[in-house]
Amino acid sequence: MAKMKKQHYVPQFYLRYFSKDKKTREKDKKTIDILVRKRNLIINNGTISNQSYANYFYGKDKQLEKALGLVETKSAELINLIKKTNFVPNLNSRGHFIILSFVAFMIARTMHNVQSLNESVDKVFKNIHKEDLKSKNMISDFSISLKEAPAYCLGLSAFTLPILSDLNIKLLINNTNISFIASDNPVVKYNQFLETKKAFFIPSHTGLALKGLQLFFPLGPTATLLFYDKQVYRVGDRKKQVIEINEKDAHSLNLLQIVNANVNIYFNSLLSQGSYLLDLNKEAKPYIRNDKSRVQVAKKANEEDMSELMITSYVDVRTNFSNSFCKLTKKLKNMS
């Protein structure tokens, strides 16, 4: 096989955190257990190198793949430190920038995000040309997509870093009997604050600039990083950067992972029972999104003006997520 043909949108070093291989060095771990969500099927000992990749996903020139490799090397060093010592980077520190950059890239680079973008492009085009397409019965005959969508998504992610830079970080430690799982779309965007504010007309609650944003990023069976809006939420003890969660919290976070997944969920079967995950997958079914993006059209009230406003947004994960560690600040608790 040509070198760097298999280009992973979820890094292999990250998937190894969920491997059950008993190897001293992380890089020697080769297999991982998989739940195929749609089929409700568990596959044990899947090969990590065959997970979450596409041939030349970032381009045949391999320049973007090489650049991501450099980012992954620095990020892996920091994540390993976090996992071993419970170190949490201070706001605006070098470590904070490294981990935030990695998470921003992780949001942008997955197959799920690329498919969401292309679905949005397709829907906008077909809305604009809907009359012609309907008259010719062509609306379902083809789809529109960007030629280099992964590169486009990653390019946009660079602009999100300043927007995300004020998010606080805490480390959630899981010593319960329910281990954390991951997926092929591992960074979950959520917004508990806006989820309850029905008076606000916002198509998506998880825009990266919106008040109340939360990002959940599992680092292995026992640790998850939480990025959150400190003006909206109080997370555990304000003086502590590490929060120990309970079993119900672990279950709720795992539910988010399954709902957020594109195709596969990854786990360590020595720590997570397959029967538990199969049941959790059934619990997740009502929350699974049928579409990845939506287009809403607002027409002018004036009949003489035929212009329309199209609003595009990605479809949020919504699970009525509740937990013991993240509470609204007193200032916002009674906001209507």
Secondary structure, 3 states (H helix, E strand, C coil): CCCCCEEECCCHHHHHHHCCCCCCCHHHCCEEEEEECCCCEEEEEEEHHHCCEEECCCCCCCHHHHHHHHHHHHHHHHHHHHHHHCCCCCCCCHHHHHHHHHHHHHHHHCHHHHHHHHHHHHHHHHHHCHHHHHHCCCCCCCCCCCCCHHHHHHHHHHHHHHHHCCCEEEEEECCCCCCCCEECCCCEEECHHHHCCCCCCCCCCCCCCCCCCEEEEEEECCEEEEEECCCCEEECCCCCCEEECCHHHHHHHHHHHHHHCCCEEEECCCCCCHHHHHHHHHHHHHHCCCCCEEEEEEECCCCCCCCEEEEEEECCCCCCCCCCCEEECHHHHCCC
